């Protein structure tokens, strides 16, 4: 039966808010064109009345100008109403878009929160704390090993400065004694020399005997 009368079972989609805004904007543009046309007529009537004297002719033009002015005021009222409607619809569209963005943000935060809970559920805080403790123990052991390797075996832990000065004085005294002994050995007469050394200008004993015998 519906096919006979040409109706179809499919329903047309309802106009959206943006469709309503576009339709209203088209009506506003049409009314603005009509207002401009009426302004042109009023301008011509004004010019004609300025050239005529008071009388029936001027009165007739004045009556036409009044009717045009009434139409203009009516269109201006419609224009104000449509402009307010457009403003309200655009505000509603903006609020709807903001709400959609808010819902999208909330959904994204829910997904992120769920994913974070899943990831944090894989982390054991106790194991991390134990790992920190193990790391501290290893660092302490490493420091002990370094201190052990850097230990000095020749120098005692505590050194008395007075003992060091006494030891230095003793070393200096030994050096002086060694120097004196060395000079004494140089002045000592070797064992193979029969006579002591003679100073320059004095004859030796053998030379004196030779001189006496001759």
Secondary structure, DSSP 4 states (H G I P E B T S, - for coil): -TTTTT--SPPPPPPPHHHHHHHHHHHHHHHHHHHHHHHHHHHHHHHHHHHSPSSHHHHHHHHHHHHHHHHHHHHHHHHHHHHHHHHHHHHHHHHHHHHHHHHHHHHHHHHHHHHHHHHHTT--HHHHHHHHHHHHHHHHHHHHHHHHHT--SSS-SS--HHHHHHHHHHHHHHHHHHHHHHHHHHHSPPTT-SSPPPPTTS--HHHHHHHHH-
